[in-house]
Every structure is written in C-alpha cells, then in structure tokens.
Amino acid sequence: MQWILMGSSKGGYDHHWITRFVPASRHRFFDLHAPYDHDRSRKASSGGQWLDYFRHAFRGIRAARLSGDPTVGALTVFPQLATATGLLKRLLGLKRLPVLAWSFNMGQDHGGLKMRLARMGLQAVECIVVHSRQEIATYSKSFGLPEDRFTFVPFSVNVLHPTVEEDAEKPFLLAMGSANRDYASLFDAVRGLDIPLLVIAGAHAVAGLEVPPNVEVRAGLTLAECHVLAQRARLSVVPVANIWSASGQVTFIEAMMFARPVVTTRSIGSADYVVDGENGVLVPPADPAALRAAILSLWDDADMRARLGANARQYALDNLTHEAAAATMAGLCDRLQSQIGA
C-alpha cells in the first residue's frame, strides 16, 4: 500500500526515519517535505503556523487523490498535521483515506475553539500513536475518542554511537531542551553548588528566572553540537514541568543512547522508559530538594554512573530504535489497509 508521509521538517522523514525499515513489499512511503520547521518547544502554535499545517495537509490529500491509487493512505507526524488532515478529510468527504497519526503529543491541554476543532478532526483519524501509555486515557477523555483508537509505541531515535569521552578535567552537568521544562526547580537545586550547569534552551524557556552564577545558558546549537555535549557531560538532567502529557523524551532517550546517566522528573513522559535506580534516576515533579539530592548522589559516584549509563544504552538499543518501531508501524499500516478492503 502507498502512504503519503507528511512530517513537519524541511529535511523530510523517509530517508532517516522509521519508514525506511518497513519492507517496501508491504508498504511504500512518498515523503511530502514540509516548507517549514515545526517548533516543538512552543506551548502553542500561532495562526501562521496553523496555516502552514493546513497547506501541508491539503498538499498531502491532493497528492493522495492525484495518485489514482484507491488504497492510498496518509501518515502524519505530530498532532497539528493529524488534526488538519482529519478536518480536511471530513470537509472533502474522503471516507476511504485512512490516516495514521504518529508522534501524537499535545504538550498541554487546550480548550475553547482549538479543542473543538481538534475533536472534529481527530474523529476522522483511524489510528493515533502515542509514546506514553498514560496518554491513552488522557487523550481519550480530552478528545472524546475511544481508547482503542490510540496505540502506544515507544519513542524511537536513530542508533547513536558514543564517539566522545566525558570531560574529566572540567566536568559539568547538562540540561537540554525548551518544551515544558522546569528550569525554575533545576536552578533552585543547583544554586550554591560547586557544580557547573550548562543549559541548552531557547530564551523563552528560562525567561523571568534568576540564573545562578554556576549556570550558563546557550541557544542556537546544531544537533551535532548537542550530541557532543551530551557525551562530554558527566550527568544529564531533564526537569519536566508537564504532567498532562509527555515531554523531554528525545533528550533523555538520546542521553541513554550515549550511555550517559540521566536524572529526570517522574512524569507521564518518563514512566515507560526510566526505571529508577536501574537505567536512570527519577525525582518527584517540582521538588528542587529531591533534584539536588539526586544530582549530588551521582556526581561523585563513578561506579553508579557507569552502571546506569550502560543499562540505559542497552535498553535504548533493544527498545528505542527506529528499527524496533518499524515492525509496529508496518503492523498498523497492515491493519488500516485491511479496514479499507485493500
């Protein structure tokens, strides 16, 4: 079966993402590149961004109809494209166009017109993939959809191999990411410590916060530069403020892939990935004292860091790669194909 792949990245998805591991004998993917970049760090999409999503969705539906294939489907990445595609599908009466929504993560609970439109659009989406089990019940209630409309699939990344050693001469603590981060608690936790903290985040993520003297904030780094820092850091911390849906998964999963020990907030996003004391350390939300204690307990314990890092890497290689996710994706595509009688 043929699928129109719509992802919110100018670079496209098909050549570096899960779909390349799905056997072409079962499903083929046409990567319809986005002319814009999806900013996952913002709490809400602007009107201009929503216009981009609807234009992209329209192009995808148009490509599906022009293909002349009666069994073509749509595969979207991120919730905005799923919502836009579902709304256009309903508007155009395209009942035979199956929509598979991957990486569905709302970030926060919206109300008003935005939620009503989302409910309308998602009614036309046959399968919604989430990356945390608890989100199934959360989204089912919020969008008025049956729980069996949702499927949990662990978040996946490309296989990453450590190539850089930890900075032993100038060890530092690292925190990366802007979406739904609790940097207020992290700053309180490290204030007064003789431990340098490097934060890689957009200015809006730390706006209004008093940055301690031992903290440096940087922005605008490339992915390659972030990967180097993730390996050079003695310890990675992912403080999360979001309790409604998952946040921070990309950051702590990539750190795990690099065999770096991780301290992160006990939350919906971490529940299916981090086992406290086994492959990372979990701390209660909005608890600077607990976060400080976790950092200090690992900072001078090289054996514990090595054990957690090794366990984390093995878990990531076994469960969190695009290859691992491909089998599930192929199965979901098979299911939707059978539903339209192809």
C-alpha positions as CSV (number, residue, x, y, z in Angstrom):
1,M,0.0,0.0,0.0
2,Q,1.2,3.5,-0.7
3,W,1.3,6.2,2.0
4,I,1.7,10.0,1.8
5,L,4.2,10.8,4.6
6,M,3.7,14.3,6.0
7,G,6.1,15.4,8.7
8,S,6.9,18.9,9.9
9,S,10.5,19.0,8.9
10,K,12.1,20.7,5.9
11,G,14.5,17.8,5.6
12,G,11.8,15.2,5.3
13,Y,11.5,11.9,7.1
14,D,11.6,8.9,4.9
15,H,15.4,8.7,4.5
16,H,16.3,8.9,8.2
17,W,13.2,7.8,9.9
18,I,11.2,4.6,10.8
19,T,9.7,4.2,7.3
20,R,13.0,3.2,5.8
21,F,12.9,0.0,7.8
22,V,9.4,-1.0,6.7
23,P,9.6,-3.6,3.9
24,A,8.7,-2.0,0.6
25,S,7.0,-5.2,-0.4
26,R,4.3,-4.3,2.2
27,H,4.1,-0.5,2.2
28,R,5.7,2.3,0.2
29,F,6.0,5.9,1.5
30,F,6.1,9.1,-0.5
31,D,7.8,11.8,1.6
32,L,6.0,15.1,1.1
33,H,8.5,17.5,2.6
34,A,7.4,20.5,4.6
35,P,8.3,24.0,3.5
36,Y,8.5,25.0,7.2
37,D,10.0,23.8,10.5
38,H,7.9,22.5,13.4
39,D,8.8,24.3,16.7
40,R,8.1,21.7,19.4
41,S,9.4,24.0,22.1
42,R,6.5,26.4,22.0
43,K,3.4,25.9,24.2
44,A,1.0,26.8,21.3
45,S,1.1,27.1,17.6
46,S,0.5,30.5,16.1
47,G,-2.1,31.3,13.4
48,G,0.6,31.4,10.8
49,Q,1.9,28.0,11.8
50,W,-1.5,26.5,11.7
51,L,-1.9,27.9,8.1
52,D,1.4,26.0,7.3
53,Y,-0.1,22.8,8.7
54,F,-3.3,23.1,6.7
55,R,-1.5,23.9,3.5
56,H,0.7,20.9,4.0
57,A,-2.2,18.7,4.8
58,F,-4.0,19.9,1.7
59,R,-1.0,19.1,-0.4
60,G,-0.9,15.6,1.1
61,I,-4.6,15.0,0.4
62,R,-4.2,16.4,-3.1
63,A,-1.2,14.1,-3.8
64,A,-3.2,11.1,-2.5
65,R,-6.1,11.9,-4.8
66,L,-3.8,12.5,-7.8
67,S,-2.0,9.2,-7.3
68,G,-5.0,7.4,-8.7
69,D,-4.5,4.7,-6.1
70,P,-7.7,3.8,-4.4
71,T,-5.9,2.3,-1.4
72,V,-3.5,5.3,-0.7
73,G,-3.3,6.4,3.0
74,A,-1.9,9.4,4.9
75,L,0.8,9.1,7.6
76,T,1.3,12.3,9.7
77,V,3.9,13.3,12.3
78,F,2.9,15.5,15.2
79,P,-0.7,16.4,16.2
80,Q,-1.1,19.6,14.2
81,L,-0.8,17.7,10.9
82,A,-3.1,14.9,12.1
83,T,-5.8,17.5,13.1
84,A,-5.5,19.4,9.9
85,T,-5.6,16.3,7.8
86,G,-8.6,14.9,9.7
87,L,-10.5,18.2,9.3
88,L,-9.9,18.4,5.5
89,K,-10.7,14.7,5.2
90,R,-14.1,15.3,6.7
91,L,-14.7,18.5,4.7
92,L,-13.9,16.7,1.5
93,G,-15.8,13.5,2.4
94,L,-12.8,11.2,1.9
95,K,-14.0,8.2,3.8
96,R,-11.6,5.8,2.1
97,L,-8.5,7.7,3.0
98,P,-7.0,6.1,6.2
99,V,-5.0,8.4,8.4
100,L,-2.3,7.1,10.7
101,A,-1.1,9.8,13.2
102,W,2.4,9.2,14.6
103,S,4.1,11.0,17.4
104,F,0.8,12.5,18.7
105,N,1.8,14.7,21.7
106,M,-0.2,17.8,22.5
107,G,2.2,19.2,25.1
108,Q,-0.7,20.9,27.1
109,D,-4.4,20.8,27.4
110,H,-6.2,23.3,25.2
111,G,-9.7,24.5,25.5
112,G,-12.2,26.5,23.5
113,L,-12.3,26.6,19.7
114,K,-9.0,24.9,19.3
115,M,-10.1,21.8,21.3
116,R,-13.4,21.7,19.5
117,L,-11.7,21.7,16.1
118,A,-9.2,19.1,17.3
119,R,-12.1,16.8,18.4
120,M,-13.7,17.2,15.0
121,G,-10.6,16.5,13.0
122,L,-9.4,13.5,15.1
123,Q,-12.7,11.8,14.7
124,A,-11.6,11.1,11.1
125,V,-8.2,9.7,12.1
126,E,-8.2,5.9,12.3
127,C,-5.1,5.3,14.4
128,I,-3.2,7.7,16.8
129,V,0.2,6.7,18.0
130,V,1.3,8.0,21.4
131,H,4.7,7.5,23.1
132,S,3.5,7.1,26.7
133,R,0.8,4.7,27.9
134,Q,-0.8,7.1,30.3
135,E,-1.5,9.5,27.4
136,I,-4.1,7.0,26.0
137,A,-6.5,7.7,28.8
138,T,-5.7,11.4,28.9
139,Y,-6.3,12.0,25.2
140,S,-9.3,9.6,25.0
141,K,-11.1,11.7,27.6
142,S,-9.9,15.1,26.2
143,F,-10.9,14.4,22.6
144,G,-13.9,12.2,23.2
145,L,-12.4,9.2,21.4
146,P,-12.4,5.5,22.3
147,E,-9.2,4.3,23.9
148,D,-8.8,1.7,21.2
149,R,-8.2,4.5,18.7
150,F,-4.8,5.0,20.4
151,T,-1.7,2.8,20.3
152,F,1.4,3.1,22.5
153,V,4.7,2.7,20.6
154,P,7.9,3.6,22.4
155,F,9.5,6.8,21.1
156,S,12.4,5.9,18.8
157,V,15.6,7.6,17.6
158,N,18.5,6.7,15.2
159,V,21.1,4.4,16.7
160,L,23.7,6.7,18.2
161,H,27.3,5.5,19.0
162,P,29.4,7.3,21.6
163,T,32.4,8.9,20.0
164,V,33.5,11.5,22.6
165,E,34.8,10.9,26.1
166,E,33.4,12.6,29.2
167,D,35.2,15.8,30.0
168,A,37.2,14.6,33.0
169,E,39.2,17.8,33.5
170,K,36.2,20.2,33.6
171,P,33.2,18.0,34.5
172,F,29.7,19.6,34.0
173,L,26.1,19.0,34.4
174,L,23.9,19.3,31.2
175,A,20.3,20.1,30.7
176,M,18.9,20.4,27.2
177,G,15.5,21.3,25.7
178,S,12.9,24.0,25.9
179,A,9.5,22.3,25.8
180,N,7.7,22.2,29.1
181,R,10.9,22.3,31.1
182,D,11.1,23.1,34.9
183,Y,14.2,25.1,34.9
184,A,13.0,27.0,37.9
185,S,13.3,23.9,40.1
186,L,16.7,23.0,38.5
187,F,18.1,26.4,39.1
188,D,17.0,26.2,42.8
189,A,18.5,22.7,43.0
190,V,22.0,23.7,41.8
191,R,22.1,27.2,43.4
192,G,25.2,27.4,45.6
193,L,26.7,24.1,44.4
194,D,30.3,23.8,43.1
195,I,28.9,22.1,40.0
196,P,28.8,23.9,36.6
197,L,25.5,23.5,34.9
198,L,25.2,24.1,31.1
199,V,21.6,24.7,29.8
200,I,20.9,24.4,26.1
201,A,17.5,26.0,25.6
202,G,15.6,28.8,23.9
203,A,15.4,32.2,25.7
204,H,11.7,31.7,26.4
205,A,12.4,28.5,28.4
206,V,14.3,30.5,31.1
207,A,12.6,33.9,30.7
208,G,12.0,35.5,34.1
209,L,14.2,33.1,36.0
210,E,17.2,34.2,38.1
211,V,20.1,32.3,36.6
212,P,22.6,31.2,39.3
213,P,26.3,32.1,38.9
214,N,27.3,28.4,38.2
215,V,24.8,28.2,35.3
216,E,25.5,29.0,31.7
217,V,22.6,29.2,29.2
218,R,23.3,28.7,25.5
219,A,21.0,28.6,22.4
220,G,21.2,28.0,18.7
221,L,23.4,25.0,18.7
222,T,23.3,22.4,15.9
223,L,22.2,18.8,16.6
224,A,25.8,17.6,16.2
225,E,27.0,20.1,18.8
226,C,24.3,19.0,21.2
227,H,25.3,15.4,20.7
228,V,28.9,16.2,21.5
229,L,27.8,18.0,24.7
230,A,25.6,15.1,25.7
231,Q,28.6,12.8,25.6
232,R,31.0,15.2,27.3
233,A,28.7,15.9,30.2
234,R,29.1,13.9,33.4
235,L,25.4,13.8,34.0
236,S,22.3,14.8,32.1
237,V,19.2,16.3,33.8
238,V,15.8,16.6,32.2
239,P,13.5,18.6,34.6
240,V,9.9,18.5,33.3
241,A,7.0,20.7,34.2
242,N,4.4,19.0,32.1
243,I,2.2,16.4,34.0
244,W,-0.6,16.3,31.3
245,S,1.3,14.7,28.5
246,A,4.8,13.6,27.6
247,S,7.8,16.0,27.4
248,G,11.6,15.6,27.4
249,Q,11.7,12.1,25.8
250,V,14.0,13.0,22.9
251,T,16.5,14.5,25.3
252,F,16.7,11.7,27.8
253,I,16.5,8.9,25.2
254,E,19.5,10.3,23.3
255,A,21.4,10.7,26.5
256,M,20.6,7.0,27.2
257,M,21.7,6.0,23.7
258,F,25.1,7.7,24.5
259,A,25.3,5.7,27.8
260,R,25.1,8.9,29.9
261,P,23.3,8.6,33.3
262,V,20.1,10.6,33.4
263,V,18.1,12.3,36.2
264,T,14.6,13.2,35.1
265,T,11.2,14.1,36.5
266,R,8.9,11.2,37.4
267,S,6.1,12.0,34.8
268,I,4.0,10.6,32.0
269,G,6.9,11.0,29.6
270,S,9.4,9.1,31.7
271,A,7.2,6.4,33.1
272,D,7.6,3.9,30.2
273,Y,11.3,4.4,29.8
274,V,13.2,5.1,33.0
275,V,13.3,2.6,35.8
276,D,14.6,4.4,38.9
277,G,17.9,3.1,40.1
278,E,18.2,0.7,37.1
279,N,18.7,2.8,33.9
280,G,18.3,6.3,35.4
281,V,17.1,8.3,38.4
282,L,13.5,9.6,38.8
283,V,12.7,12.6,41.0
284,P,9.3,14.0,42.1
285,P,7.9,16.9,40.0
286,A,8.7,20.5,41.2
287,D,10.9,19.2,44.0
288,P,14.3,21.1,44.0
289,A,15.5,19.3,47.2
290,A,15.0,15.9,45.7
291,L,16.6,17.0,42.4
292,R,19.6,18.4,44.3
293,A,20.0,15.2,46.3
294,A,19.8,13.0,43.1
295,I,22.5,15.2,41.4
296,L,24.8,15.1,44.4
297,S,24.4,11.3,44.8
298,L,25.6,10.6,41.3
299,W,28.1,13.4,40.9
300,D,30.9,11.7,42.8
301,D,29.8,8.0,42.3
302,A,31.5,6.9,39.1
303,D,30.5,3.3,39.6
304,M,26.8,4.2,39.8
305,R,27.0,6.5,36.8
306,A,28.7,3.7,34.8
307,R,26.2,1.1,35.7
308,L,23.2,3.4,35.0
309,G,24.7,4.5,31.7
310,A,25.5,1.0,30.5
311,N,22.0,-0.2,31.4
312,A,20.4,2.8,29.7
313,R,22.3,2.3,26.5
314,Q,21.3,-1.4,26.3
315,Y,17.7,-0.6,27.0
316,A,17.7,2.1,24.2
317,L,19.4,-0.3,21.7
318,D,16.9,-3.0,22.5
319,N,13.7,-0.9,22.5
320,L,14.0,2.7,21.3
321,T,15.5,2.5,17.8
322,H,13.7,3.2,14.5
323,E,14.2,-0.5,13.6
324,A,12.3,-1.5,16.7
325,A,9.4,0.8,15.9
326,A,9.2,-0.3,12.2
327,A,7.6,-3.6,12.9
328,T,4.8,-1.9,14.8
329,M,4.4,0.7,12.1
330,A,4.1,-2.0,9.5
331,G,1.5,-3.8,11.5
332,L,-0.6,-0.7,12.0
333,C,-0.4,0.0,8.2
334,D,-1.5,-3.6,7.6
335,R,-4.5,-3.1,9.9
336,L,-5.6,0.1,8.2
337,Q,-5.1,-1.5,4.8
338,S,-7.4,-4.4,5.7
339,Q,-10.1,-2.0,7.0
340,I,-10.5,-0.4,3.6
341,G,-10.6,-3.8,1.9
342,A,-7.3,-3.4,0.0
